Amino acid sequence: MVKTLHVELNENSYPLLVGAGILKRIGEFLKSYAKSTKALLVTDTFVHHRYAPLVLESLKNAGFDVAIIDVPVGEESKSLEQFARIQDSLVENQLDRGSTLIALGGGVVGDLAGFAAAVYMRGIAYVQIPTTLQAQVDASVGGKTAINHPKGKNLIGAFHQPKLVLIDVDTLKTLPKRDIRAGLIEVIKMGVIRDEPLFQMVEENLDEILDLDAETLIKMIARACANKADIVAKDEKESQLRMVLNYGHTFGHALEALTHYKKYRHGEAVSIGMNCAAQLAVNLGMFSETDFERQRALLNRAKLPLTYPYDLSAKAICNAMYHDKKTLGGKLRLILPTRIGEVVIRDDVTDTQIIQAISQCY
């Protein structure tokens, strides 16, 4: 079974394929979209061992001339150093404006490779083949590409839409359970911000999801991606509506930066951030205790973290939040829930109120 979705962005529109066992067909799918047969495959050292041979074989059988470059596993690879290595490889392998860069891996590889494609020769085509749940439901859709700065996450980047996204749920079988749980946060987030039935789907099918039932995964991922595709189609460059996708992220990004991107998975930090954002919304009288407990219960059942580490002060976390990209004119723009299925953007929350909410999340 292959579900096909479309991200509608006029001349930047592209298909998104979700299925099981479809990785071996990438060459067949890509032939319809590539301008030339020249390509560079960017992956990480772990994914290279697992899936690169299959992808390379499919591409070569379809007539592609493919080079490959690995980056180290982990968030630290979203750096200027690894970005420069990819640019060097693009030049050395003589890729031109008609060539394609293919990102095979999780969100780190997708963000890094996408940014490399966005700026090489002022932009070449790229394809996303996300192999983690977090990347499949979130990072691979929407064209946001970036690398990190020591002061903040994703501060250096560009909007650059892929030509094709191919999601094979079978790649999730080789992931640690911790990564599956961390990736699930982006589905739960989507449920909170705009799709209560999706939230309920996760509540009712959590065991099947964590057991990697293919049919359940395909339905869940396709629905989450359809939600994001709709948001991106309405607000490609994050001028307003798309900001809601950052629910929990401003709190979470601060935690990641303060722990040097080494202690938490991205989804784990966002889980803590969502719990804190919801607590803040309760404090402000805009989110019910019932819905707060419903979100908290699902995060807890998914064995996702809910609390900040005691060695970070609430004030330090609040200060770090101001390095977030959503800050405008010195004001934090926070995504806060009003019910399961709806959020609003607030820029009038004081530091005192933020610090109080953080203090309640230890």
Steps between C-alpha positions, in 0.01 A plus 500: 500500500636842399320818600576803283454851635575832330646812654338775291739793456440606138831454315657356818238224543621145557371150579543317827491119489432290812522122495679185614788347304519785248861608563620266225285693249662842549675488163170429323323786681784752460530455123178698457636805681875516438635735234822301462647170615768662719432470874662516843367283781548649848455265795649429842731222607223289656247532216774440241555152639127422517346651187750671269583182301132445420449864397819510293405180319153636417641830376772339288252254350291801399800655324620747761867590549517524881771607741458463877615685810451408867474731798537394865184396682348765727385860528861620506514432124268793431810717492692729268774236486275225363321750275839590347584131449181451298572810291849364431351168390249672270784688331739204485235278342413772249131529580331776300170687517312205354635254757319361804608478861336211688465506880483149650465505877335675789426865561865593540592367157189650343558846646871501419470359148201719422691813597797386292266456200339839566824695459708292258492688168219706659285193536483150352231232527495271798303197616412400854512134604438526876587190703386610848145560620578859597629575153218314327218690670666838534848592382471358147183697416496873439840601370653642818875432487762613747813445701563597861697783658657452845254760631189340357341226295429543125613863495673468160271372228266551207161396366563250220230255397590143399396354166387173659457349847507121531403350837556128553368394843718187490801720580357551848568135586870567553447797732537483879166525682622826649510655153152372412362657817686825438369517143144437612498838674456675164182300434365574847589867447306506174203356681514771765540793261231413243379137479334355810404178312871442425576547870227246577642262237831498688322454834306199368781339297811577704594133548469424127701812416782409738491141367550650150188356342545607136135569420451712812824689435411576138160638601643707786797637305286583197251688717772692685670587170169609345453742788846644458463518121181702545672744737801537270276558197330786686817652648819380330737755657366491859351849501220407740305172484805275466630626833249273675724206404744631761276406791735393780805572288603836646521343847660187354759675284623693804548172686689348207732802472571509875589129497710542182272271296648195674262398779158490333354382175324790325161339564579453869583868538180594315299271728627690803433823313141399419436410863635838608308694233181323606573582865546865404169494311327357809654774713370761258149355522484405131542119518296268719651275765316212331672553164832566674474162674392332176814623323717416799353150525575419136856631524545295816358183337743550211779516761601850393662735753292776659739687729810718477826390664560654842845632403349758262333800655163624378654840435778351285244308295288812455804703390601232250153512345575849368748351250204329330423599140140583590616793714403828336581848625630354824169322567451126523217367287373192677263236368252419777204259496139594562373141464618171347484590132555878521780738590560875483810717465572724799764775519381660824621243752743640757828345607357465850213289368738289290737443791207402723386238248851362459534481879190279507663256258784359708 
